[in-house]
């Protein structure tokens, strides 16, 4: 079962920063997860929201800013949003990475960065956008991809739709909000050859449930908690 650091070890350091990814490596995460947008000057930026108000207390959009402007932002502890290239350079050789592509315009540049850093085999590209995953498959059909489903999907609906949607875009995995995970659904997805990653499990109870459900990976803000045997270790 993979121990996956959500936006880096974001329970300890500002999310999606080099500090968070370094912390994840120090905690021996098997994978890190991050989110990307494309800047105004076509740089792939690692940040969760397009709007910078929540993360940087700044009124603006990443897609309307240049890299020099983005590097002036403070998203916590004087950290600015890193580029995807910076993150790949940091984690290469130490762990794998899940990249959630939130901006379809970032697909070509993201694929190019994976190739230049020789990280394609160590990467899973994820999105809830079918068009993004379809574009990835048609461009690089050997890449691993994951289709994201959130809690606004009813579990029964999810079980009916997930296989057909995943097959449509040739996804190799599904990334499910924790409330959508149970033994039955995981068994079903495994039957169709789909890996299952669950997010975001932080409490002892949630982590235990994900383990009992036999998911392939747990995405957590506190990746070190995943290996603990019981709540007393927290």
Residue pairs with C-beta under 8 A, 6 or more apart in sequence:
1 211
1 215
1 216
1 217
1 218
1 226
2 30
2 31
2 197
2 216
2 217
2 218
3 28
3 29
3 30
3 31
3 217
3 218
3 220
3 223
3 226
3 227
4 29
4 30
4 31
4 32
4 33
4 98
4 197
4 217
4 218
4 219
4 220
4 223
5 20
5 21
5 23
5 24
5 27
5 29
5 31
5 32
5 33
5 219
5 220
5 221
5 223
6 15
6 33
6 199
6 200
6 219
6 220
6 221
6 223
7 15
7 16
7 20
7 33
7 34
7 35
7 48
7 221
8 15
8 16
8 17
8 19
8 20
8 21
8 22
8 23
8 24
8 32
8 34
9 20
9 21
9 23
9 24
9 27
9 29
9 221
9 222
9 223
9 224
10 16
10 20
10 221
11 202
11 220
11 221
11 222
12 20
12 23
12 222
13 19
13 20
13 22
13 23
13 76
13 77
13 79
14 20
14 55
14 75
14 76
14 77
14 79
15 48
15 55
15 75
15 76
16 34
16 35
16 46
16 47
16 48
16 55
16 75
16 81
16 82
17 75
17 76
17 77
17 79
17 80
17 81
17 82
18 79
18 82
18 86
18 87
18 90
19 77
19 79
21 32
21 34
21 82
21 87
21 90
21 91
22 90
24 32
24 95
24 223
25 32
25 90
25 91
25 94
25 95
27 223
27 224
28 224
29 95
29 223
30 95
30 96
30 217
31 95
31 96
31 97
31 98
31 124
31 217
32 87
32 91
32 95
32 96
32 97
32 98
33 97
33 98
33 99
33 100
33 199
33 219
34 46
34 84
34 87
34 97
34 98
34 99
34 100
35 46
35 47
35 48
35 99
35 100
35 102
36 44
36 45
36 46
36 47
36 84
36 99
36 100
36 101
36 102
36 103
36 106
36 110
37 44
37 45
37 47
37 50
37 62
37 63
37 102
37 103
37 106
38 44
38 45
38 63
38 103
38 105
38 106
38 109
39 45
39 62
39 63
39 65
39 66
39 67
39 70
40 63
40 64
40 65
40 66
41 66
41 67
42 109
43 67
43 70
43 83
43 109
44 83
44 84
44 85
44 106
44 109
44 110
44 113
45 62
45 67
45 70
45 81
45 82
45 83
45 84
46 81
46 82
46 83
46 84
46 86
46 87
47 55
47 62
47 75
47 81
48 55
48 102
49 55
49 62
50 61
50 62
50 63
50 102
50 103
51 60
51 61
51 62
52 58
52 59
52 60
52 61
52 62
52 65
52 73
53 59
53 60
55 73
55 75
55 76
55 81
56 73
56 74
56 75
56 81
58 73
60 69
62 70
62 81
63 103
67 83
70 80
70 81
71 80
71 81
72 80
73 80
73 81
74 80
75 81
84 99
84 110
84 113
85 113
85 117
87 97
88 97
88 113
88 114
88 117
88 119
89 117
91 97
92 117
92 118
92 119
92 122
96 122
96 123
96 124
97 119
97 122
97 123
97 124
98 123
98 124
98 125
98 126
98 146
98 175
98 197
98 219
99 110
99 123
99 124
99 125
99 126
100 126
100 127
100 148
101 107
101 110
101 125
101 126
101 127
101 129
101 132
101 136
102 127
104 129
104 131
104 132
104 135
107 132
107 135
107 136
107 139
108 139
110 125
111 136
111 139
111 140
111 143
113 119
114 120
114 123
114 143
120 140
120 142
120 143
123 143
123 144
124 144
124 145
124 146
124 172
124 173
125 133
125 136
125 143
125 144
125 145
125 146
126 145
126 146
126 147
126 148
126 173
126 175
127 133
127 145
127 146
127 147
127 148
128 147
128 148
128 149
128 150
130 147
130 165
130 168
130 169
133 145
133 147
133 169
133 170
133 171
134 168
134 169
136 143
136 145
137 143
137 145
137 169
137 170
141 170
144 172
144 173
145 169
145 170
145 171
145 172
145 173
146 171
146 172
146 173
146 174
146 175
146 195
146 197
147 162
147 165
147 166
147 169
147 171
147 173
147 174
147 175
148 174
148 175
148 176
149 158
149 162
149 174
149 175
149 176
149 177
149 180
150 177
151 177
151 179
151 180
153 161
153 180
155 179
155 180
155 182
155 185
158 176
158 180
158 185
159 185
159 188
162 174
162 189
162 194
163 188
163 189
163 192
163 194
165 171
166 174
166 192
166 194
167 192
171 194
172 193
172 194
172 195
173 194
173 195
173 196
173 197
173 216
174 189
174 194
174 195
174 196
174 197
175 197
175 198
175 199
175 219
176 185
176 196
176 197
176 198
176 199
177 198
177 199
178 198
178 199
178 200
178 201
178 206
178 209
178 210
181 196
181 198
181 209
181 210
181 213
181 215
182 213
183 212
183 213
183 214
185 196
185 213
186 196
186 213
186 214
186 215
187 214
189 195
189 196
190 196
190 214
195 216
195 217
196 215
196 216
196 217
197 215
197 216
197 217
197 218
197 219
198 210
198 213
198 215
198 217
198 218
198 219
199 219
200 219
200 220
200 221
201 207
201 209
201 210
201 218
201 219
201 220
201 226
202 220
202 221
202 222
202 225
204 225
204 228
204 230
204 231
204 234
205 231
207 218
207 220
207 225
207 226
210 218
211 218
218 226
220 226
225 233
225 234
228 234
